[in-house]
């Protein structure tokens, strides 16, 4: 479908919806309906484009095959979250659309926002706000390519611009229209018509479409973010920085539903920082705003609504660089006895990542090693909802290599009464020896197999709807049994 025709169809549906609702529900309800219809129109256009696309011989990353593919889900969500946080509009709608650029085709992720003249005084305000968002995230406007992904349009009341970051591209398309075409005459310039309209009769539609050229590796958006980590056993983290005049420093951390979080922006010595120098902006990956960019607040404390990434910006409101300390405190949840063993060999931050899978981990108080060997650390193999798998290695540099491999552990939510294979570890019931474990739990032991190298001897068990596995490289039965029992005793109340 021609980009201009797609845009015209989308705007026509948008304007029709706004006209129907103009004399009925509130403006907010009208805009919400418009966003929903806009999404429907774009989805239909996407479906039409997909029908004409050639069938891919291999499954592409996006819904359309090609060299252009969407940014990662986290990167697309981050851009949409920034739009929600910085633009006075209803929730931003997201979808995947067909894109094209200089003979290349594929998919891009698109975020759509709609607002009236009551929140946007003119087109320049919209463009400046979006330019600020993209530049904050490290994107650079390319004035030589105003339309770079083929999703925009042209004509009166339309504006397209292209932004790049390494091998990724974002096309910003903004269109302004009267709420009803009958309000403007074809015999007068559109600008003259807009001068005679009231703010609520003017509608702005903002489309941000982003894609990665897979012919070359692009630098991810998260490179602009510093992830806040907690030291082993700590519930408080502090980072020090200096934000340039008028600039932003970006941080992100992962936290869970119902956790209590406290964030303080302090001076470098832990003292109170002046209100007219810097401020906090905090929101969730889903767009939930905890502190808006207009609040000029120095601290926040409250209960987190969802398990997700939370973004924290330190915003300069000074004409000079501002040195600061950002302090974040997140105690474990009230169920810490089950989710976080009282004694655990892993740092708080890593344990928190495991908990995000929804599987309460079972860990022994320690992993015994011979004298003189490095400590055992975890290398994540799988970290998905309902499952985690870890390679246990000697030292942080091992990264799962066989020569420095210690063992393995896994946890997975199951409906079965006997163990089943996980993503990385097969389980064959016929090869298993049934054993009795602590707390009257039934275990299934599978010995190691040695050829040129030895794999892990593994012990599996199921407790409270979750399957667990612990393994030791070429481990003896009694050693694996002792380690599994230690994990059960340490973790089961």
N, C-alpha and C positions, 0 to 999 in steps of 0.2 A: 504494500500500500504506500502511495506517495506520502511523504512526511507532512506536506501541507494539508492534503486531504484528511489525513489522520487527525491532525490538530484541529482542522475546521469541524470535523465530526464531533470530536471530544468537546470542543467549546460550545457547539450547538446544543449538545445534551446538557452540558453544565448550565448554560443560560436558560434553557427550558425549565430545568429543575428549580433554579432560583426564581424564575418568573412565577411558577406555580405556587411556590411557598412564600412569595414576597408578602402576600396579604394574609397569610395564615400563621404558621409557627414563627418563632423568634428568629432573628438573624443567625444566631449560632446554629439553630436547627436547620435553617436553610443551607448554610455552608456545609454542615455535616452531610446533608442529603446530596449536595453537589459533589462532595469528595467521593461519596459512594458511587454515584453515577459516573463520575470521571473515571474511577477505577474500572467500572464495568465496561465503559467505552474503550479504554486502553486495553483491557483484557481481550475484548472482541477484536481489536485491531491486531493484537499479538497473535490471536488464533488465526486470523486471516493471513498474516504474514507467514505463520508456520505452515499453513497448508500449501503455500507456494514454494517453500524451501525444499531443496533436494534432501532425500533421506540420507542420514549419516551412516557411514559404514562402521563407525565406532561410536560408542556413547559419549557425547560431549559433556563438558562440565555444566554448561547451561542448557536451556531447552532448545537452543538453536546451535547447530554445529558451526564451527568456524574458528578463525584465529583470534577473534574478539570474544572474550568471555567475561562474565561478571566478576567484580572484586569478591573477596571472601565475604561470607555472611556477616562476620564481625565488622569488616570495613564498611559494608553497605549500611549496617545497623548504626554504626558510628556516625556516618554522614546524616542519616535520617534523624538520629538523636540530637545532633547539633542544630538541625533545622527546627525541631520542636522546641529546643531550649532557647533559641535566639529569635525566632519569628513569632509574632503574636497571632498564631493561626491554630485551628483545631488540629488534632493528631494527624501526622503525615502518613499518607498511604504509600505502601511499597509494592512493587511488582517487578517481574522480569520481562524485558521487551527485546525485540529484534533491533540490531544496530548494524551500521555499515560505515566504512571509512576507506576511501581510496582503493576500492576493489576488494577489501576485506569485509567479511560479514560475521555475524555471530550474535551473542546475547550481551545485554547489559542490565544492571540493576537500576531501577528508576524510583525516585521518591517524588511524590506530588503533594503540593500544599496549595490551598485556595484561601484567599482573603479578599475582603472588600476594601473600597477606598476609605472606610472608617478606620482601618488599621494601617493602610499604606497610603501616604499622601500622594506619591507619584511613583513612576517607574524607576527613577533614579534611587529612591530609598530602598526599593526591593533589590535592585542590582548591587547596591553598596552593602546591604546586609548579607547577601549571599557571597559576595566577593570577600567580605570579612571572614565568614565561616571557612571558606575554602583556603584562603591564605593562612589562617590560623593552623590549619591541618597540613600545611606544607605544599599546597597546590599553587601553580604559577599560571597566570592567564597568558594565553597565546593569542596576541592580537591578529596574527596572520591567518588564524583558522577559527572564525567566529562560529561555524557550525561543523563539528568534527565527528559526530556519530549518527547524523541523519535522522534525529528524532525531533528536531525543532521545526520551525516554519518561518515564513517571511511575510512582509506586508505591514500595513499600518498597525501600530499597537503591539508589535512583536519585537523581541530582542533576543539574540542568541550570542553566546560566548563560549569559548573552549578553554579548559584548564588542563594542565598536564602535571604529572608527578612520575618521574622515571618513565616507565613504559605504560602507565595508566593514563586514561583520559576521562574527563568529566565534561559533559555538555550541559550548560545552563540555558534553558529556554523559558522566557517570561512573556506572557501574553496578557494584555489588558483589553477588556471588552465591556460594552454596556450590558446591564442585566437583561435588557430587551433590545433587540436590533431595531425595533420601531422607534426607539428614542433618538436614533441618529439618522439623518438624511444622507442618501448617497450623493447628494449635490454639495455637501460641505466637508471640509477636512475633518478627520476624526478628532484632532486636537480642539477644534472649535466646538464640536459636540460635547467633549468631555468637560469643557469649561462651563457648560450649562447643566451638567448633571450633578446631582447630590452625591456625597461619598458612598451612600449605600446602594447607589445605582451603578457603581463601577466595580468590576470583578477582576482580580489579578489571579492568574494561574501560574504556578512555579513548578517546572519540571527539571529535576536534576538527574541526569542519566550518566552512569559511570561504567567503564569497561577496561579490561586489561588486554593489551596486545601480547598474546602468548608466544609470539616469535622471539621475545626477549624477556628476561626476568625483570619484573618491576619491583621497586622498593615498596614494601607494604606500608599502609597508612599508619599502622601501629608503631612504626619507627619514631613517630613524633611523640609517642606516649612513653612515660616511665611507669612501669608496673611497681606498685608498692608491695613489698614482701615483709613478712614477719620473721624475726629470728627464732631459732628453736625455743619452744616453751614460752615465747613472749606473746602478749596480746596487744602490745603497743608498738607502733613503728613511727619513726620520725625521719623526715628527709629535709635536706637543706638546699636552698637554691637562691638564685637571684633573677628576678623577672625584669626584662628590659622595660623602659618607659613606654607605657601604652600597650604592652604586650601581654602574652599569656604563657604560662607553663602548664603542661597537660599531664595528669596522672590518672591511673586506673587501678582498681583493685577488685577482687571477686569476694562477695560476701553472700550470706544465706538469709532466707526468709526468717523474720523475727529476731535476727541478731540486733543487738544494740550497738550503734556506731556513734562515736564522738569524734568530731574533726575540729581542730583548733589551728588558726593561722597566727603564728607568734613571731617575735623578733628572733634574731639569730642566737641570742642568749636565753631564749625561753621566756622573755619578757613580753609585755603587751605591745602589739604593733599599732601604729597610728591608723585611725580610721580613714584618713585621707590619702593613704599610700597604696594599699592593696586590699583585695577582697576575695572571697570564695564564691565559686559557682559549682554546684553539685547536682548531678542527675544520673538516672539509671539508663541502662542500654535500651530499655523499652520506652524511654522518653519521660518517665516520671521525674519531675523536677523537685529536688529537695531544697535548693537555694537558687533562685533565679539570678540572671546576670545583672538585674537592676537592684538587688537587695543591698549590695555593699556590706555583706555580713562577714564577720571574722570567725564565726564558729557555728557549728550545727551539732545537735544531739537528738537521736530519736531511734525508733524501731524501723528496720528496713523492710519494705513491703514484699520484695521478691528475691529469689536466688538468681543473681546475674552479676555482670560487671557494673561497677559504679564509677563514673568519671568525675574527677575533681580538678577544676581549673583554679590556678592562682592568677588573678587578674590584676594588672597594674592600673591604678588610677592616679599615678604620680607622673610628673615630668622628668623624674630621675629613676634610675634602676633601683629596685627595692630588694634587699636581702631578707630572707625569711626562713622560718622553720615550719614545716607542715607536719602536724602531729595527728595521727589516726589511732584510735583505740577501738578494738572489737573483741570483747570477751567471748569465750565459747558459749554456745546456747545452753539452756537449762538441762538438756539431755547429754551433757558432756561426758558423763560416766559411760554411756554407750557409744557415742560417736568418737570421742577422743579418749583412748585408754589412759588410765592414770599414769602409767609409765609407757612411753613410746619412743622408738628409735628414730622417728622422722620429725622434721621441723613442722611447726604449726602450719605454715603456708602450704606445704605439700600434703599434709593431712587434710587441710580444708579442700584441696582439689579432689582428693579421693571422696570426701563426703558429698561433693557436688554430683557424683554419679548416683547417689541415692542408696548406696550399699554401705552400711556401717562396717568399717574394716575390723578384722581381728588381727591383732599384732602381739607378738611375744614381747616381754620386757626388754629383750636384747637378742641380737643374733650372735651366737658364740663364734669366735674366730681364734685361730692359733696365734700365739704370741709373735709379735713382729709384723703381722699382716695389717693392711689398711682396714679401716672400719667399713662396714657394709652400708652401701647407699642404694637407693631405689632409682631405676631407670624406667620411665613409663613406657609401656608397650601399647596399652589401650586405656583410654579414659573417656568412656561414653556413658550416656545415661543407662543405668542399670548394670554396669560392668566396669571393673578396673583390672588391669593386668600389669605386673611389675617384674622386671628382671632385677634380681639382687646381685650387686657387683661389689668387688673390692675397689673402693676409691671412686671419685667422681669422674675420672677420665676414662673409665672402662667402657661405658656406654653399651653394655650388652655383649662385648667381645668374649669369645669362648675361653681365652687364656686367663682372664680375670673374673670369670663368672662364678658366683657363689651359689645361687639358687633362684627361686621364683616364687611369686605368690599371686593369687587372684581372688576376686570376689564377684559374684554375679547373682542377680535376682532370678529365681527359678520357680517353676510350678511343679517340678518333678520331685519324687521322693528319693531318687537316686541321682548321683552326679551326672552331668552332661558336659560335653566338650565346650570350651570357651573359644574365643576368637583365635587364640594362639596355642592352646594346649588341648590336644585330643584326650578323650577318655574312653577306654574300652572296658566295659564291665567284666568281660570274661578274663581279662588280664589282672583284675584287682583281687587283692586279699582283704577280706572283711576283718576289721579290728575294732576293739572297744576303746573309746576315747573318754576324756574327762567329761563330767556332767552327763554320763550315760549316752553320749553321742556316738553314733555309728560312723566309723571311718572306712575308707577304701584306699589301700596302699598299692601302688604300682612301682615295682623296682626299676632302677636305672638300667638302660641298655648301653653297653660299651662296645664300640668298634674301634675306628681310628681315634674317636673321642667318646666320652661318656656324656649322656644327657642327665637330666635330673630324676632322682627318685622322688615321687610325689605322693602326697597324702591328701585325699579329698574328704570333705564332710558337708552336711547340710544342717543349718540351724535357723529356725524361725523364718523359713522361706528364702534363705540366701545360701548359695553354695560357696564354699571356700576351698582353697588349695594352697598348700605350702610344699616347696620342693627344695632339695639340696643336690648339688651336682655330685653324681656318683655316691649319694648319701647312703649310709647304712640304715637298716630298718629302725633300730633303736634310736638313732639320732634324729631321724625325721619324725618318729613318733613323739619323742620328747619335745621337739620344737612345736609341733602341732598342739600338744597338750598345754604347753606354756602359753600359746596364743589364746586358747580357749579359756583357761583359768584367768588370764589377764583381762579378757574382754567380756566374758559372760557374767552378768551380775549374780 
